[in-house]
Amino acid sequence: MRWGLKNKSHWCSFESALSLAAEDIEIELRGQEKLAWSDFLLNPRRLRGSDFLMRWSQGVWSEERLVQAINETGQYFALPYGPSGTAPDDDVRAFELYFERLEKAGLGKLKRPDLLIFKASNAQMIQETVANLGGVGELPFTSEEDERIRAILAKAIIAVECENSLWRAKQMPDYGATLTAQRRLDGKLGLKKAAVLPTVILKEEDRKPLFGWQSQNAVKIHIWHVFFDMAFGLSLDTAQGLITNGNIQPTEQIFQAPGGATTKKAIYKFYYHYAYPLGETLEEPQLIAECITDKNGHILPYVKFAGGRLAMKSEALEILSELSESLNR
């Protein structure tokens, strides 16, 4: 089947998953002639640029590092759960088709956290239940009213919304800066508006859906933000408290999707001072030159993230331990 404009409804989940801030776009391939939509088996604009292919690889890498770090503790077990985390991670075309399948099933706007975290002692039960559902790739296609999903969620300590940034956190100009009273925050502590430092990001468009999911499933959500050299965590409840109290104000940012469309979105950038240390890189990933070739022979090069190792910080493990004990899970 050839994809034309009539399939526009199938774009939104894929484009949302790979959209990135305009200022993060470093490379854009230019000079190719316009080609008819009907000449492509897949939407050519989705795979048009190296930035978006690298964004895909970066997202896959960061989630894999979190899963690896959690599982290596021997105390806890991580399960990919949301659509982006359960999608194919070794083939960008398969990734795209997975999101088209979600759209066709009417699940394109489904919002679930990316990971679920459990005690390691529950790993076998969770894995067997997931296998019974058809594997992790089928989780987004299974209703949360399904008794097997309910059994999985009943054992979850927290759910995780994953974010990542292509920065070395410790080398950012304002890393280590002390929060001081800010006039724009009515005297509350903060930093200058243009400060460049590690932050934990929450999109305004995700805030309400995530709170809805948290309330409906009685599983607390934490945001885990991975940088190249370290990672930070922040609970959704803490994030909301900082917003409500006026400590953090929204920032308007321009995002560009693989299809080329730009949209303005409000996001919240929480200083790492408000977050807990989550992990630290023990081994950096390799940056490998890769490329794909579309149906028309157009080569799209990109950088693939491979390997590396992240270790969980003791502060994060203490939070998981306290939550596990309080929930008796």
C-alpha positions as CSV (number, residue, x, y, z in Angstrom):
1,M,0.0,0.0,0.0
2,R,1.3,3.5,-0.8
3,W,1.0,6.3,1.7
4,G,-0.5,9.5,0.5
5,L,-2.1,12.5,2.1
6,K,-5.2,10.5,3.0
7,N,-3.0,8.8,5.6
8,K,-2.2,12.0,7.4
9,S,-4.1,10.7,10.5
10,H,-1.4,8.0,10.9
11,W,1.4,10.6,11.4
12,C,0.7,12.1,14.7
13,S,2.0,9.5,17.2
14,F,5.2,8.9,15.2
15,E,5.8,12.6,14.8
16,S,5.2,13.2,18.4
17,A,7.6,10.5,19.5
18,L,10.4,11.9,17.4
19,S,9.7,15.7,17.6
20,L,12.5,17.7,19.0
21,A,13.2,21.3,20.0
22,A,14.2,23.4,17.0
23,E,17.4,24.6,18.6
24,D,18.6,21.0,18.9
25,I,18.5,20.5,15.1
26,E,22.1,20.7,14.0
27,I,21.9,19.0,10.6
28,E,19.3,19.3,7.8
29,L,19.9,17.7,4.5
30,R,19.0,20.0,1.6
31,G,19.2,20.0,-2.1
32,Q,17.0,17.0,-2.9
33,E,14.3,17.6,-5.4
34,K,10.6,17.3,-4.5
35,L,9.2,13.9,-5.3
36,A,5.6,12.8,-5.6
37,W,4.0,11.3,-2.6
38,S,3.0,8.2,-4.6
39,D,6.6,7.4,-5.3
40,F,7.2,6.3,-1.7
41,L,6.1,3.3,0.2
42,L,6.7,5.3,3.4
43,N,6.2,9.0,4.0
44,P,9.6,10.5,2.8
45,R,9.4,13.4,5.1
46,R,9.4,11.2,8.2
47,L,12.8,9.9,7.5
48,R,14.1,13.0,5.8
49,G,16.8,14.2,8.1
50,S,19.7,12.9,10.1
51,D,18.6,14.8,13.3
52,F,15.4,12.8,13.5
53,L,17.2,9.5,12.9
54,M,19.7,10.4,15.6
55,R,16.9,11.4,17.9
56,W,15.4,7.9,17.5
57,S,18.7,6.2,18.2
58,Q,19.3,8.5,21.2
59,G,15.9,7.8,22.7
60,V,16.3,4.0,22.3
61,W,19.8,4.2,23.9
62,S,18.8,6.2,26.9
63,E,15.8,3.9,27.8
64,E,18.0,0.8,27.3
65,R,20.6,2.3,29.7
66,L,17.9,2.9,32.3
67,V,16.6,-0.7,32.0
68,Q,20.1,-2.0,32.2
69,A,21.0,0.1,35.2
70,I,17.8,-1.0,37.1
71,N,18.2,-4.7,36.3
72,E,21.9,-4.7,37.3
73,T,21.0,-3.6,40.8
74,G,19.6,-7.1,41.5
75,Q,17.0,-5.5,43.6
76,Y,14.7,-4.1,40.9
77,F,13.3,-5.0,37.5
78,A,12.4,-2.6,34.7
79,L,9.7,-3.3,32.0
80,P,9.2,-1.2,28.9
81,Y,5.5,-0.2,28.9
82,G,4.6,2.9,26.9
83,P,4.4,2.9,23.0
84,S,7.8,4.4,22.5
85,G,9.5,2.0,24.8
86,T,7.8,-1.1,23.4
87,A,8.3,-0.2,19.8
88,P,11.0,-1.9,17.7
89,D,14.4,-0.6,18.6
90,D,16.6,-1.9,15.8
91,D,14.8,-0.8,12.6
92,V,13.6,2.8,12.1
93,R,11.1,1.7,9.4
94,A,9.7,-1.0,11.7
95,F,9.4,1.8,14.4
96,E,7.4,3.9,12.0
97,L,5.1,1.1,11.0
98,Y,4.5,0.2,14.7
99,F,3.1,3.7,15.2
100,E,0.9,3.4,12.1
101,R,-0.5,0.2,13.6
102,L,-1.3,2.1,16.8
103,E,-3.1,4.8,14.8
104,K,-5.1,2.2,12.9
105,A,-6.1,0.6,16.2
106,G,-7.3,4.0,17.4
107,L,-4.6,4.1,20.1
108,G,-2.4,6.8,18.6
109,K,-3.2,9.3,21.4
110,L,-2.6,6.7,24.1
111,K,-0.4,8.1,26.9
112,R,1.3,5.6,29.1
113,P,4.6,6.0,31.0
114,D,7.6,4.5,29.3
115,L,8.8,2.1,32.0
116,L,7.4,0.3,35.0
117,I,9.7,-0.6,37.9
118,F,9.2,-3.6,40.1
119,K,11.0,-5.5,42.8
120,A,13.3,-8.1,41.3
121,S,11.4,-10.9,43.2
122,N,8.4,-10.2,40.9
123,A,10.4,-10.3,37.7
124,Q,9.4,-13.9,36.7
125,M,5.7,-13.4,37.4
126,I,5.8,-10.1,35.3
127,Q,7.7,-11.8,32.4
128,E,5.4,-14.7,32.3
129,T,2.3,-12.4,32.2
130,V,3.8,-10.3,29.5
131,A,4.6,-13.4,27.4
132,N,1.0,-14.5,27.9
133,L,0.0,-11.2,26.3
134,G,2.2,-11.8,23.3
135,G,5.3,-9.9,24.4
136,V,6.1,-6.3,25.3
137,G,5.2,-5.1,21.8
138,E,1.6,-5.9,22.5
139,L,1.3,-4.0,25.8
140,P,0.0,-0.7,24.2
141,F,-2.6,-2.8,22.3
142,T,-4.0,-4.3,25.5
143,S,-6.5,-2.4,27.6
144,E,-5.6,-1.5,31.1
145,E,-8.9,-3.1,32.1
146,D,-7.4,-6.5,31.2
147,E,-6.9,-8.5,34.3
148,R,-3.4,-9.4,33.2
149,I,-2.4,-5.7,32.9
150,R,-4.1,-5.0,36.2
151,A,-1.9,-7.8,37.8
152,I,1.2,-6.2,36.4
153,L,0.3,-2.7,37.5
154,A,-0.5,-4.0,41.0
155,K,3.1,-4.9,41.5
156,A,4.7,-1.7,40.1
157,I,6.6,0.5,42.5
158,I,6.7,3.5,40.2
159,A,6.1,4.3,36.5
160,V,8.7,6.3,34.6
161,E,8.4,8.9,31.9
162,C,11.8,9.0,30.1
163,E,13.4,12.1,28.8
164,N,16.9,12.6,27.4
165,S,19.3,15.4,26.3
166,L,22.4,15.4,24.2
167,W,24.5,17.2,26.7
168,R,27.3,16.4,29.1
169,A,25.6,17.7,32.2
170,K,28.7,18.5,34.2
171,Q,30.1,20.7,31.4
172,M,27.0,22.8,31.1
173,P,27.9,26.5,31.9
174,D,25.7,26.9,34.9
175,Y,26.2,23.4,36.4
176,G,27.0,24.0,40.1
177,A,25.5,27.5,40.2
178,T,23.6,28.3,43.4
179,L,19.9,29.3,43.2
180,T,19.3,32.9,44.2
181,A,16.2,35.1,44.6
182,Q,14.8,36.0,41.2
183,R,12.5,39.0,40.6
184,R,10.7,37.2,37.8
185,L,9.8,34.5,40.3
186,D,8.6,37.0,42.9
187,G,11.6,36.5,45.0
188,K,11.6,32.7,44.9
189,L,14.9,30.9,44.3
190,G,16.0,30.3,40.8
191,L,18.6,31.2,38.1
192,K,18.7,33.7,35.3
193,K,16.3,32.9,32.5
194,A,19.1,32.2,30.0
195,A,20.9,29.8,32.3
196,V,22.3,26.6,30.7
197,L,22.3,23.8,33.1
198,P,20.8,20.3,33.5
199,T,17.0,20.3,33.9
200,V,14.3,17.7,34.1
201,I,11.7,18.4,31.4
202,L,7.9,18.0,31.5
203,K,5.8,19.0,28.5
204,E,2.6,20.8,29.3
205,E,0.7,18.6,26.9
206,D,1.8,15.5,28.8
207,R,1.1,16.9,32.3
208,K,-2.7,16.3,32.5
209,P,-2.6,12.8,30.7
210,L,0.1,11.7,33.1
211,F,-1.7,12.8,36.2
212,G,-4.8,11.1,34.8
213,W,-2.9,7.8,34.3
214,Q,-1.4,8.1,37.8
215,S,-4.7,8.6,39.4
216,Q,-6.5,5.9,37.5
217,N,-3.8,3.2,38.1
218,A,-2.6,4.2,41.6
219,V,1.0,4.1,40.5
220,K,3.2,7.1,41.1
221,I,5.0,8.5,38.1
222,H,8.6,9.8,38.1
223,I,10.4,11.6,35.3
224,W,13.8,10.2,34.6
225,H,16.0,12.5,32.5
226,V,19.2,11.0,31.0
227,F,22.2,13.1,30.0
228,F,25.4,11.8,28.3
229,D,27.2,11.5,31.7
230,M,24.5,11.4,34.4
231,A,20.8,11.2,35.0
232,F,18.3,12.9,37.3
233,G,14.8,11.9,38.7
234,L,11.8,13.9,39.8
235,S,8.4,12.7,40.9
236,L,5.4,14.1,39.0
237,D,3.9,15.2,42.3
238,T,7.0,17.2,43.2
239,A,7.0,18.8,39.7
240,Q,3.4,19.8,40.1
241,G,4.1,21.3,43.5
242,L,6.9,23.4,42.0
243,I,4.6,24.7,39.3
244,T,1.8,25.4,41.7
245,N,4.1,27.4,44.0
246,G,5.5,29.4,41.2
247,N,9.1,28.1,41.5
248,I,9.1,27.0,37.9
249,Q,7.4,28.8,35.1
250,P,6.5,27.4,31.6
251,T,8.8,28.0,28.7
252,E,7.5,28.3,25.2
253,Q,9.6,26.2,22.8
254,I,9.4,25.5,19.1
255,F,9.4,21.8,18.2
256,Q,9.9,20.3,14.8
257,A,8.5,16.9,13.7
258,P,10.0,14.6,11.2
259,G,7.4,15.7,8.7
260,G,8.7,19.2,8.9
261,A,5.8,20.8,10.8
262,T,6.7,23.1,13.6
263,T,4.6,23.7,16.7
264,K,4.9,25.8,19.8
265,K,4.7,23.9,23.0
266,A,4.9,24.9,26.7
267,I,7.4,22.9,28.6
268,Y,8.6,23.1,32.2
269,K,12.4,22.9,32.9
270,F,13.0,21.9,36.5
271,Y,16.5,22.7,37.8
272,Y,18.4,19.6,38.7
273,H,18.7,21.1,42.2
274,Y,15.0,20.0,42.7
275,A,15.7,16.5,41.4
276,Y,17.4,13.5,43.0
277,P,20.6,12.0,41.6
278,L,19.4,9.0,39.5
279,G,22.5,7.6,37.8
280,E,26.0,8.1,36.6
281,T,27.7,6.9,33.4
282,L,30.4,4.3,34.0
283,E,31.1,3.6,30.3
284,E,30.2,6.1,27.6
285,P,28.4,4.9,24.5
286,Q,30.0,4.5,21.1
287,L,28.8,6.9,18.4
288,I,28.7,4.9,15.2
289,A,28.1,6.1,11.7
290,E,25.0,4.5,10.3
291,C,22.6,5.2,7.3
292,I,19.4,4.1,5.8
293,T,18.4,4.2,2.1
294,D,14.8,5.0,1.2
295,K,12.9,3.3,-1.7
296,N,14.2,5.9,-4.1
297,G,17.9,5.4,-3.3
298,H,18.2,8.5,-1.1
299,I,20.9,7.9,1.5
300,L,20.2,9.3,5.0
301,P,23.3,9.2,7.3
302,Y,23.0,9.5,11.1
303,V,24.9,8.8,14.3
304,K,23.8,5.7,16.2
305,F,24.3,5.4,20.0
306,A,25.5,2.0,21.0
307,G,26.7,0.5,24.3
308,G,27.7,2.4,27.4
309,R,26.7,1.7,31.0
310,L,24.8,3.6,33.6
311,A,24.8,2.9,37.3
312,M,22.0,3.8,39.7
313,K,22.8,6.2,42.5
314,S,22.2,5.3,46.1
315,E,19.7,8.2,46.5
316,A,17.5,6.7,43.7
317,L,17.6,3.2,45.2
318,E,16.6,4.6,48.6
319,I,13.6,6.2,47.1
320,L,12.6,3.0,45.4
321,S,13.1,1.1,48.7
322,E,10.9,3.5,50.7
323,L,8.1,3.4,48.1
324,S,8.3,-0.4,47.9
325,E,8.0,-0.7,51.6
326,S,5.1,1.8,51.9
327,L,3.2,0.1,49.1
328,N,4.1,-3.4,50.3
329,R,5.0,-4.3,46.7
